Amino acid sequence: MQGRQNGYRQVLNQYRYITGLQNPNVKYVPSDVCPGPEEIAISDKITLVVIDSQWWLHKVDKPGVGSGCDANTEAELLSVLQEIVDRNEDKLLLFAAHHPFVTFGRHGGYYNLKQHIFPFTELNPKLYIPLPVLGSIYPIARGVFGNIQDTKHPVYKNFSRAVDSILSRHPYCIRVAGHEHNLQFIEQNDHYYIVSGAGSKESDITSDDDLLFSSIKTGFATIDMVNNGNVYVKFYSSENDTVDKPLYVKSLGPIDSSHIKKTSYKVPVLPDSVVVVPAKYYQARKFKKWLLGNNYRDEWTTPVKVKVLDLGKEKGSTLQ
């Protein structure tokens, strides 16, 4: 779906309802229906970053310039995200968004044989009407081109590449998403991706070498960090009577920040003023002046002394 025309209004209603409950254990993020990224300190070793990924894909009414959000454009969102990644480089960074960067489910363009032969079961599980050739048109077309909610769509690709490239600079980042109605744990290019969207529905998954674990059972995933710094990813099924027996456990090892060099920045010493020439390229010798004329050359090439605006000293911002 491209996103409904009144989708932003519905999200606003949801935000007002949740915040109106005034439940200290329930928080709406990102706050104020902004796109994020919102930084949440889970502990002194874990930071959670949340963005509204639908905001990037949504092409109708949504928060933009003048909304009061920290990020009003895609470029601003990436800039704020980069700052968060830099200042949390020695922590475990959990990045959460609805849309996954990698998936081996339907939104990744993968369909099973039943969906090709009995396409109407997508509308109603009981509609087993065979269409062995015509039924493949939609899965193949969507698998190649995708719609905007699929990883193969150009807008979705741009979102994934832009955000994931920034996260890839962090040594300990786990990407967490939903979107698919299944459970997936993926390792790709030494990065970990969790898809946990099987809260109430089930959808198929294809097999792939990058899939460390997958399940179409309803369930959920957890990320645990113990006292010695070891990180564990666990998957559970809600179909079991108890949650003390996970379906899958993976140790990612400890977070070792001793080898990470803190990024330092040298602040330049700026003068109070500088002398500049407005348009130095207007300078000309006699022949050029004779051929093309003066054309206010003296005015544009006269050196001017101007003050330097140092934002670090002036403390200028939109919050003044």
ABEGO torsion letter per residue (X at the ends): XAEBAAAAAAAAAAAAAAAAAGBAABBBOBBGGBAOBBBBBABAABBBBBBBAAAAABABBBBBBGAGBABABAAAAAAAAAAAAAAAAABBBBBBBABBABBABAAAGBBBAAAAABAAAAABAABBBBBAAAAAAAAAAAAAAEBAABAABAAAAAAAAAAAAAAAABABBBBBBBGBBBBBBBBBGGBBBBBBAAAABBBBBBBBAABABBBABBEBBBBBBBAAGBBBBBBBBAABABAABBABBBBAEBBBAAABBBBBBBBBBBBABBBBBABAAABBBAAAAAAAEAGGAAAAABBBBBBBBBAAAAGBBAAX
